[in-house]
């Protein structure tokens, strides 16, 4: 029955003009019918390789600081009490454990790379599950699946406030939602507890670029990012904000196994996937994608806009910047990393992102690692004995200030010696 439903829905998606139905309406109707018939399965059988045990992460220094830190450059992973995440469908975990195309609208928030909290590190690698090694009482992670066409409750989603399909012009709403939620969240100290917030957004702007080149331009993207980050800086105490760099979306053009599910990719990201090879349209979107990356780097790494508060930092985590699609041993696309829509990531991809994010957090600016492909082996790093803190730009600024001060002192000393000698 499920196979028949998949075929019907896929045909409707492909032949919209024949079926005479809105594609999303057909998609949702079929998905609702399956859920009413079979229920919302937590972990259906599938072939993406989820369920292996994750061992080998044994850090010697897992203790929190002797006293709660007061400055953002001295926060150990054990000091983090709250996790949160903002963004789009990659953060909601849409389709991450789907075994067929009808399950794509299921948001597996408990499995999401940056905010999922299902089980522990032996069950699945996510940022919260890694943090649980250092602080078993961390809160905010997603606990259960939600549906993309229904509002997610705090009980299910936790502080995963990402919204499937979100564009950057909607991002300030998410930032405001997070601030208001944290202020009223029971069981935490808004002022004293250290928070790690992970942001990944902008892909949908690129996917929609050709539909409105002003609204989805690099100027618009950076405007709304600036507005949102300014809001967080102004109103959130004791926070480290990870902003994950965008990937090159044109690489998705390689991911097409000619299945019915891959038709969805052409709908989700038509402005990137549909232009012909070497066309003006494709070259333009590649250039705009590059502008997004460059403008984000300038905002966070060059402008110094978020380097002024002692208890707040924004850090650009660049691990996705140069990534290519996962490949198998023969060099072909490894579809076990992609959901049936050929667009989103399965749990295997989410785990790779979680590991790469964690590693970036413990690498200084200028020495952060990049994923080459989703399928490359990534080993989790332990915080070093000499520097057990999450790296922020505060350290970069402090070193620069210290270096500048040293040079100034040297110049003054040399001038004094010169005057005395003369």
VOVO-206092 format. One record per residue (C-alpha): residue number from 1; residue in one letter; x, y, z. Coordinates in steps of 0.5 Angstrom, whole numbers, always signed. Last residue first. Layout:
N
+-----+------+-------+-------+-------+
! seq ! type !    xx !    yy !    zz !
+-----+------+-------+-------+-------+
! NUM !    a !     X !     Y !     Z !
...
+-----+------+-------+-------+-------+
REM end
This chain:
422
+-----+------+-------+-------+-------+
! seq ! type !    xx !    yy !    zz !
+-----+------+-------+-------+-------+
! 422 !    x !  +143 !  +123 !   +43 !
! 421 !    x !  +143 !  +116 !   +47 !
! 420 !    x !  +138 !  +118 !   +52 !
! 419 !    x !  +133 !  +120 !   +46 !
! 418 !    x !  +135 !  +114 !   +42 !
! 417 !    x !  +134 !  +110 !   +48 !
! 416 !    x !  +127 !  +113 !   +49 !
! 415 !    x !  +125 !  +112 !   +42 !
! 414 !    x !  +127 !  +105 !   +43 !
! 413 !    x !  +123 !  +104 !   +49 !
! 412 !    x !  +117 !  +107 !   +46 !
! 411 !    x !  +117 !  +103 !   +40 !
! 410 !    x !  +118 !   +97 !   +44 !
! 409 !    x !  +112 !   +99 !   +48 !
! 408 !    x !  +107 !  +100 !   +42 !
! 407 !    x !  +109 !   +93 !   +39 !
! 406 !    x !  +108 !   +90 !   +46 !
! 405 !    x !  +101 !   +93 !   +46 !
! 404 !    x !   +99 !   +91 !   +39 !
! 403 !    x !  +101 !   +84 !   +40 !
! 402 !    x !   +97 !   +84 !   +47 !
! 401 !    x !   +91 !   +87 !   +43 !
! 400 !    x !   +91 !   +82 !   +37 !
! 399 !    x !   +92 !   +76 !   +42 !
! 398 !    x !   +86 !   +79 !   +46 !
! 397 !    x !   +82 !   +80 !   +39 !
! 396 !    x !   +83 !   +73 !   +37 !
! 395 !    x !   +82 !   +70 !   +44 !
! 394 !    x !   +75 !   +74 !   +44 !
! 393 !    x !   +74 !   +71 !   +37 !
! 392 !    x !   +71 !   +65 !   +41 !
! 391 !    x !   +74 !   +58 !   +42 !
! 390 !    x !   +71 !   +53 !   +47 !
! 389 !    x !   +75 !   +52 !   +53 !
! 388 !    x !   +80 !   +47 !   +55 !
! 387 !    x !   +86 !   +50 !   +53 !
! 386 !    x !   +93 !   +47 !   +56 !
! 385 !    x !   +89 !   +40 !   +57 !
! 384 !    x !   +86 !   +40 !   +50 !
! 383 !    x !   +79 !   +40 !   +49 !
! 382 !    x !   +78 !   +33 !   +46 !
! 381 !    x !   +77 !   +32 !   +38 !
! 380 !    x !   +72 !   +28 !   +35 !
! 379 !    x !   +74 !   +24 !   +29 !
! 378 !    x !   +72 !   +25 !   +22 !
! 377 !    x !   +72 !   +20 !   +17 !
! 376 !    x !   +70 !   +22 !   +10 !
! 375 !    x !   +63 !   +21 !    +7 !
! 374 !    x !   +60 !   +28 !    +8 !
! 373 !    x !   +66 !   +30 !    +3 !
! 372 !    x !   +72 !   +35 !    +4 !
! 371 !    x !   +70 !   +37 !   +11 !
! 370 !    x !   +74 !   +43 !   +13 !
! 369 !    x !   +78 !   +44 !   +19 !
! 368 !    x !   +79 !   +51 !   +23 !
! 367 !    x !   +86 !   +53 !   +24 !
! 366 !    x !   +85 !   +61 !   +22 !
! 365 !    x !   +80 !   +62 !   +28 !
! 364 !    x !   +82 !   +57 !   +34 !
! 363 !    x !   +80 !   +50 !   +34 !
! 362 !    x !   +75 !   +47 !   +39 !
! 361 !    x !   +69 !   +49 !   +37 !
! 360 !    x !   +71 !   +47 !   +30 !
! 359 !    x !   +71 !   +40 !   +32 !
! 358 !    x !   +64 !   +40 !   +35 !
! 357 !    x !   +61 !   +43 !   +28 !
! 356 !    x !   +65 !   +37 !   +25 !
! 355 !    x !   +62 !   +32 !   +29 !
! 354 !    x !   +55 !   +34 !   +29 !
! 353 !    x !   +56 !   +35 !   +21 !
! 352 !    x !   +58 !   +28 !   +20 !
! 351 !    x !   +52 !   +26 !   +25 !
! 350 !    x !   +47 !   +29 !   +21 !
! 349 !    x !   +50 !   +26 !   +14 !
! 348 !    x !   +49 !   +19 !   +17 !
! 347 !    x !   +42 !   +21 !   +20 !
! 346 !    x !   +40 !   +22 !   +13 !
! 345 !    x !   +41 !   +29 !   +10 !
! 344 !    x !   +36 !   +33 !    +5 !
! 343 !    x !   +36 !   +34 !    -2 !
! 342 !    x !   +35 !   +27 !    -6 !
! 341 !    x !   +28 !   +27 !    -4 !
! 340 !    x !   +29 !   +20 !    -1 !
! 339 !    x !   +34 !   +23 !    +4 !
! 338 !    x !   +41 !   +23 !    +3 !
! 337 !    x !   +47 !   +20 !    +6 !
! 336 !    x !   +45 !   +13 !    +4 !
! 335 !    x !   +45 !   +16 !    -3 !
! 334 !    x !   +53 !   +15 !    -4 !
! 333 !    x !   +55 !   +19 !   -10 !
! 332 !    x !   +60 !   +15 !   -14 !
! 331 !    x !   +67 !   +15 !   -13 !
! 330 !    x !   +68 !    +7 !   -13 !
! 329 !    x !   +69 !    +7 !    -5 !
! 328 !    x !   +62 !   +11 !    -4 !
! 327 !    x !   +61 !   +18 !    -5 !
! 326 !    x !   +58 !   +24 !    +0 !
! 325 !    x !   +57 !   +30 !    -4 !
! 324 !    x !   +62 !   +36 !    -4 !
! 323 !    x !   +64 !   +40 !    +2 !
! 322 !    x !   +68 !   +47 !    +1 !
! 321 !    x !   +65 !   +52 !    +6 !
! 320 !    x !   +61 !   +46 !   +10 !
! 319 !    x !   +67 !   +46 !   +16 !
! 318 !    x !   +67 !   +54 !   +17 !
! 317 !    x !   +64 !   +55 !   +24 !
! 316 !    x !   +63 !   +63 !   +24 !
! 315 !    x !   +64 !   +65 !   +32 !
! 314 !    x !   +59 !   +70 !   +35 !
! 313 !    x !   +61 !   +72 !   +42 !
! 312 !    x !   +57 !   +74 !   +49 !
! 311 !    x !   +60 !   +75 !   +56 !
! 310 !    x !   +65 !   +80 !   +55 !
! 309 !    x !   +61 !   +84 !   +50 !
! 308 !    x !   +65 !   +88 !   +44 !
! 307 !    x !   +67 !   +83 !   +39 !
! 306 !    x !   +60 !   +82 !   +36 !
! 305 !    x !   +61 !   +88 !   +31 !
! 304 !    x !   +69 !   +86 !   +30 !
! 303 !    x !   +68 !   +88 !   +22 !
! 302 !    x !   +72 !   +82 !   +20 !
! 301 !    x !   +71 !   +76 !   +22 !
! 300 !    x !   +63 !   +76 !   +23 !
! 299 !    x !   +60 !   +81 !   +18 !
! 298 !    x !   +66 !   +80 !   +13 !
! 297 !    x !   +65 !   +72 !   +14 !
! 296 !    x !   +58 !   +73 !   +12 !
! 295 !    x !   +59 !   +77 !    +7 !
! 294 !    x !   +64 !   +73 !    +3 !
! 293 !    x !   +60 !   +66 !    +4 !
! 292 !    x !   +53 !   +70 !    +1 !
! 291 !    x !   +57 !   +73 !    -4 !
! 290 !    x !   +60 !   +66 !    -6 !
! 289 !    x !   +53 !   +63 !    -7 !
! 288 !    x !   +51 !   +70 !   -11 !
! 287 !    x !   +57 !   +68 !   -16 !
! 286 !    x !   +54 !   +60 !   -16 !
! 285 !    x !   +47 !   +63 !   -17 !
! 284 !    x !   +50 !   +68 !   -23 !
! 283 !    x !   +54 !   +62 !   -26 !
! 282 !    x !   +47 !   +58 !   -26 !
! 281 !    x !   +43 !   +63 !   -29 !
! 280 !    x !   +48 !   +65 !   -35 !
! 279 !    x !   +48 !   +57 !   -37 !
! 278 !    x !   +54 !   +53 !   -36 !
! 277 !    x !   +50 !   +47 !   -35 !
! 276 !    x !   +43 !   +48 !   -35 !
! 275 !    x !   +39 !   +51 !   -30 !
! 274 !    x !   +34 !   +47 !   -26 !
! 273 !    x !   +38 !   +45 !   -20 !
! 272 !    x !   +40 !   +52 !   -17 !
! 271 !    x !   +33 !   +56 !   -18 !
! 270 !    x !   +29 !   +50 !   -17 !
! 269 !    x !   +31 !   +48 !   -10 !
! 268 !    x !   +25 !   +45 !    -7 !
! 267 !    x !   +22 !   +43 !   -13 !
! 266 !    x !   +28 !   +40 !   -17 !
! 265 !    x !   +29 !   +36 !   -11 !
! 264 !    x !   +22 !   +34 !   -10 !
! 263 !    x !   +23 !   +30 !   -17 !
! 262 !    x !   +29 !   +26 !   -14 !
! 261 !    x !   +24 !   +22 !   -10 !
! 260 !    x !   +21 !   +19 !   -17 !
! 259 !    x !   +28 !   +16 !   -18 !
! 258 !    x !   +33 !   +19 !   -23 !
! 257 !    x !   +39 !   +18 !   -18 !
! 256 !    x !   +40 !   +25 !   -18 !
! 255 !    x !   +45 !   +28 !   -13 !
! 254 !    x !   +50 !   +32 !   -18 !
! 253 !    x !   +46 !   +38 !   -18 !
! 252 !    x !   +47 !   +38 !   -11 !
! 251 !    x !   +54 !   +41 !   -12 !
! 250 !    x !   +51 !   +48 !   -14 !
! 249 !    x !   +49 !   +49 !    -7 !
! 248 !    x !   +56 !   +51 !    -5 !
! 247 !    x !   +56 !   +50 !    +3 !
! 246 !    x !   +54 !   +56 !    +8 !
! 245 !    x !   +58 !   +57 !   +14 !
! 244 !    x !   +55 !   +55 !   +21 !
! 243 !    x !   +54 !   +61 !   +26 !
! 242 !    x !   +56 !   +58 !   +33 !
! 241 !    x !   +53 !   +63 !   +38 !
! 240 !    x !   +56 !   +63 !   +45 !
! 239 !    x !   +52 !   +66 !   +50 !
! 238 !    x !   +53 !   +69 !   +57 !
! 237 !    x !   +47 !   +74 !   +57 !
! 236 !    x !   +42 !   +75 !   +51 !
! 235 !    x !   +39 !   +81 !   +49 !
! 234 !    x !   +43 !   +86 !   +45 !
! 233 !    x !   +48 !   +80 !   +42 !
! 232 !    x !   +42 !   +76 !   +40 !
! 231 !    x !   +38 !   +82 !   +37 !
! 230 !    x !   +45 !   +84 !   +34 !
! 229 !    x !   +45 !   +77 !   +31 !
! 228 !    x !   +38 !   +78 !   +28 !
! 227 !    x !   +39 !   +85 !   +25 !
! 226 !    x !   +46 !   +83 !   +22 !
! 225 !    x !   +43 !   +76 !   +19 !
! 224 !    x !   +37 !   +80 !   +16 !
! 223 !    x !   +41 !   +85 !   +13 !
! 222 !    x !   +46 !   +80 !   +11 !
! 221 !    x !   +41 !   +76 !    +7 !
! 220 !    x !   +38 !   +82 !    +4 !
! 219 !    x !   +45 !   +84 !    +1 !
! 218 !    x !   +47 !   +77 !    -1 !
! 217 !    x !   +40 !   +77 !    -5 !
! 216 !    x !   +34 !   +73 !    -4 !
! 215 !    x !   +29 !   +79 !    -3 !
! 214 !    x !   +32 !   +83 !    -9 !
! 213 !    x !   +33 !   +77 !   -14 !
! 212 !    x !   +26 !   +75 !   -13 !
! 211 !    x !   +24 !   +68 !   -16 !
! 210 !    x !   +31 !   +67 !   -19 !
! 209 !    x !   +34 !   +67 !   -11 !
! 208 !    x !   +29 !   +61 !    -9 !
! 207 !    x !   +34 !   +56 !    -8 !
! 206 !    x !   +39 !   +61 !    -6 !
! 205 !    x !   +35 !   +64 !    +0 !
! 204 !    x !   +33 !   +57 !    +2 !
! 203 !    x !   +40 !   +56 !    +3 !
! 202 !    x !   +41 !   +62 !    +8 !
! 201 !    x !   +40 !   +59 !   +15 !
! 200 !    x !   +45 !   +55 !   +20 !
! 199 !    x !   +45 !   +58 !   +27 !
! 198 !    x !   +47 !   +54 !   +33 !
! 197 !    x !   +46 !   +57 !   +40 !
! 196 !    x !   +51 !   +55 !   +46 !
! 195 !    x !   +48 !   +58 !   +53 !
! 194 !    x !   +52 !   +59 !   +59 !
! 193 !    x !   +47 !   +60 !   +65 !
! 192 !    x !   +47 !   +66 !   +69 !
! 191 !    x !   +42 !   +71 !   +67 !
! 190 !    x !   +37 !   +67 !   +64 !
! 189 !    x !   +38 !   +62 !   +70 !
! 188 !    x !   +34 !   +55 !   +68 !
! 187 !    x !   +29 !   +51 !   +71 !
! 186 !    x !   +23 !   +55 !   +68 !
! 185 !    x !   +23 !   +58 !   +61 !
! 184 !    x !   +21 !   +65 !   +61 !
! 183 !    x !   +27 !   +69 !   +59 !
! 182 !    x !   +29 !   +63 !   +54 !
! 181 !    x !   +23 !   +63 !   +50 !
! 180 !    x !   +23 !   +71 !   +49 !
! 179 !    x !   +30 !   +71 !   +47 !
! 178 !    x !   +29 !   +65 !   +42 !
! 177 !    x !   +22 !   +67 !   +39 !
! 176 !    x !   +26 !   +74 !   +38 !
! 175 !    x !   +31 !   +70 !   +34 !
! 174 !    x !   +26 !   +66 !   +30 !
! 173 !    x !   +23 !   +72 !   +28 !
! 172 !    x !   +29 !   +76 !   +26 !
! 171 !    x !   +30 !   +70 !   +21 !
! 170 !    x !   +24 !   +71 !   +17 !
! 169 !    x !   +28 !   +75 !   +12 !
! 168 !    x !   +33 !   +69 !   +12 !
! 167 !    x !   +28 !   +64 !    +9 !
! 166 !    x !   +25 !   +59 !   +13 !
! 165 !    x !   +23 !   +52 !    +9 !
! 164 !    x !   +22 !   +48 !   +15 !
! 163 !    x !   +23 !   +53 !   +22 !
! 162 !    x !   +28 !   +52 !   +27 !
! 161 !    x !   +26 !   +53 !   +34 !
! 160 !    x !   +30 !   +47 !   +37 !
! 159 !    x !   +30 !   +50 !   +44 !
! 158 !    x !   +26 !   +43 !   +46 !
! 157 !    x !   +22 !   +41 !   +40 !
! 156 !    x !   +18 !   +36 !   +43 !
! 155 !    x !   +16 !   +39 !   +50 !
! 154 !    x !   +17 !   +46 !   +47 !
! 153 !    x !   +11 !   +44 !   +42 !
! 152 !    x !   +12 !   +44 !   +34 !
! 151 !    x !    +7 !   +48 !   +30 !
! 150 !    x !    +4 !   +43 !   +25 !
! 149 !    x !    +6 !   +43 !   +17 !
! 148 !    x !   +13 !   +40 !   +18 !
! 147 !    x !   +11 !   +35 !   +23 !
! 146 !    x !   +14 !   +33 !   +29 !
! 145 !    x !   +19 !   +28 !   +32 !
! 144 !    x !   +21 !   +28 !   +39 !
! 143 !    x !   +26 !   +30 !   +44 !
! 142 !    x !   +30 !   +36 !   +42 !
! 141 !    x !   +35 !   +39 !   +46 !
! 140 !    x !   +34 !   +45 !   +51 !
! 139 !    x !   +38 !   +42 !   +57 !
! 138 !    x !   +45 !   +40 !   +59 !
! 137 !    x !   +44 !   +36 !   +66 !
! 136 !    x !   +49 !   +31 !   +64 !
! 135 !    x !   +55 !   +36 !   +63 !
! 134 !    x !   +61 !   +34 !   +60 !
! 133 !    x !   +59 !   +27 !   +57 !
! 132 !    x !   +52 !   +31 !   +56 !
! 131 !    x !   +56 !   +36 !   +51 !
! 130 !    x !   +57 !   +30 !   +46 !
! 129 !    x !   +50 !   +28 !   +46 !
! 128 !    x !   +48 !   +36 !   +45 !
! 127 !    x !   +52 !   +37 !   +39 !
! 126 !    x !   +49 !   +30 !   +36 !
! 125 !    x !   +52 !   +23 !   +35 !
! 124 !    x !   +47 !   +18 !   +36 !
! 123 !    x !   +46 !   +12 !   +40 !
! 122 !    x !   +52 !   +11 !   +44 !
! 121 !    x !   +53 !   +19 !   +45 !
! 120 !    x !   +46 !   +19 !   +49 !
! 119 !    x !   +39 !   +18 !   +48 !
! 118 !    x !   +35 !   +22 !   +43 !
! 117 !    x !   +38 !   +30 !   +44 !
! 116 !    x !   +38 !   +33 !   +37 !
! 115 !    x !   +40 !   +40 !   +37 !
! 114 !    x !   +46 !   +41 !   +32 !
! 113 !    x !   +46 !   +35 !   +28 !
! 112 !    x !   +38 !   +34 !   +29 !
! 111 !    x !   +36 !   +27 !   +31 !
! 110 !    x !   +31 !   +29 !   +36 !
! 109 !    x !   +28 !   +34 !   +31 !
! 108 !    x !   +26 !   +28 !   +27 !
! 107 !    x !   +22 !   +33 !   +23 !
! 106 !    x !   +17 !   +29 !   +19 !
! 105 !    x !   +15 !   +32 !   +12 !
! 104 !    x !   +20 !   +27 !    +8 !
! 103 !    x !   +16 !   +21 !   +11 !
! 102 !    x !   +12 !   +20 !    +4 !
! 101 !    x !   +18 !   +20 !    +0 !
! 100 !    x !   +20 !   +13 !    +4 !
!  99 !    x !   +25 !   +11 !    +9 !
!  98 !    x !   +25 !   +17 !   +13 !
!  97 !    x !   +30 !   +18 !   +19 !
!  96 !    x !   +33 !   +25 !   +17 !
!  95 !    x !   +26 !   +27 !   +13 !
!  94 !    x !   +27 !   +34 !   +16 !
!  93 !    x !   +32 !   +34 !   +22 !
!  92 !    x !   +29 !   +41 !   +24 !
!  91 !    x !   +36 !   +44 !   +23 !
!  90 !    x !   +37 !   +42 !   +16 !
!  89 !    x !   +30 !   +44 !   +15 !
!  88 !    x !   +31 !   +51 !   +17 !
!  87 !    x !   +35 !   +56 !   +22 !
!  86 !    x !   +35 !   +57 !   +29 !
!  85 !    x !   +38 !   +52 !   +35 !
!  84 !    x !   +39 !   +52 !   +42 !
!  83 !    x !   +43 !   +49 !   +48 !
!  82 !    x !   +43 !   +51 !   +55 !
!  81 !    x !   +48 !   +49 !   +61 !
!  80 !    x !   +54 !   +50 !   +58 !
!  79 !    x !   +60 !   +50 !   +63 !
!  78 !    x !   +62 !   +42 !   +62 !
!  77 !    x !   +64 !   +45 !   +55 !
!  76 !    x !   +69 !   +50 !   +58 !
!  75 !    x !   +68 !   +57 !   +58 !
!  74 !    x !   +74 !   +62 !   +59 !
!  73 !    x !   +73 !   +66 !   +53 !
!  72 !    x !   +66 !   +68 !   +54 !
!  71 !    x !   +68 !   +72 !   +61 !
!  70 !    x !   +64 !   +71 !   +68 !
!  69 !    x !   +66 !   +63 !   +68 !
!  68 !    x !   +62 !   +59 !   +73 !
!  67 !    x !   +67 !   +57 !   +79 !
!  66 !    x !   +71 !   +51 !   +79 !
!  65 !    x !   +70 !   +50 !   +71 !
!  64 !    x !   +67 !   +44 !   +69 !
!  63 !    x !   +70 !   +37 !   +69 !
!  62 !    x !   +71 !   +33 !   +62 !
!  61 !    x !   +79 !   +33 !   +62 !
!  60 !    x !   +81 !   +26 !   +60 !
!  59 !    x !   +77 !   +25 !   +54 !
!  58 !    x !   +74 !   +19 !   +52 !
!  57 !    x !   +71 !   +19 !   +45 !
!  56 !    x !   +72 !   +12 !   +42 !
!  55 !    x !   +65 !    +9 !   +42 !
!  54 !    x !   +59 !   +11 !   +37 !
!  53 !    x !   +55 !    +5 !   +36 !
!  52 !    x !   +51 !    +3 !   +30 !
!  51 !    x !   +44 !    +5 !   +29 !
!  50 !    x !   +43 !    +9 !   +23 !
!  49 !    x !   +46 !    +5 !   +16 !
!  48 !    x !   +42 !    +9 !   +11 !
!  47 !    x !   +38 !    +2 !    +9 !
!  46 !    x !   +32 !    +3 !   +13 !
!  45 !    x !   +27 !    +0 !   +18 !
!  44 !    x !   +23 !    +5 !   +21 !
!  43 !    x !   +25 !    +9 !   +28 !
!  42 !    x !   +20 !   +13 !   +31 !
!  41 !    x !   +14 !   +11 !   +27 !
!  40 !    x !    +8 !   +16 !   +26 !
!  39 !    x !    +2 !   +11 !   +26 !
!  38 !    x !    +1 !    +6 !   +20 !
!  37 !    x !    -6 !    +8 !   +18 !
!  36 !    x !    -7 !   +15 !   +20 !
!  35 !    x !    +1 !   +17 !   +19 !
!  34 !    x !    +0 !   +14 !   +12 !
!  33 !    x !    -6 !   +18 !   +10 !
!  32 !    x !    -3 !   +24 !   +13 !
!  31 !    x !    +3 !   +23 !    +8 !
!  30 !    x !    -1 !   +22 !    +2 !
!  29 !    x !    -5 !   +29 !    +4 !
!  28 !    x !    +1 !   +32 !    +5 !
!  27 !    x !    +4 !   +31 !    -2 !
!  26 !    x !    -2 !   +32 !    -5 !
!  25 !    x !    -3 !   +39 !    -2 !
!  24 !    x !    +4 !   +40 !    -3 !
!  23 !    x !    +3 !   +39 !   -11 !
!  22 !    x !    -3 !   +43 !   -12 !
!  21 !    x !    -8 !   +39 !   -16 !
!  20 !    x !   -10 !   +38 !   -23 !
!  19 !    x !    -7 !   +31 !   -24 !
!  18 !    x !    -5 !   +33 !   -31 !
!  17 !    x !    -2 !   +40 !   -30 !
!  16 !    x !    +2 !   +37 !   -24 !
!  15 !    x !    +5 !   +31 !   -27 !
!  14 !    x !   +11 !   +30 !   -24 !
!  13 !    x !    +9 !   +32 !   -17 !
!  12 !    x !    +2 !   +28 !   -18 !
!  11 !    x !    +6 !   +22 !   -21 !
!  10 !    x !   +11 !   +22 !   -14 !
!   9 !    x !    +4 !   +22 !   -10 !
!   8 !    x !    +1 !   +16 !   -14 !
!   7 !    x !    +8 !   +12 !   -14 !
!   6 !    x !    +9 !   +14 !    -6 !
!   5 !    x !    +2 !   +11 !    -5 !
!   4 !    x !    +3 !    +5 !    -9 !
!   3 !    x !    +9 !    +3 !    -5 !
!   2 !    x !    +6 !    +5 !    +2 !
!   1 !    x !    +0 !    +0 !    +0 !
+-----+------+-------+-------+-------+
REM end
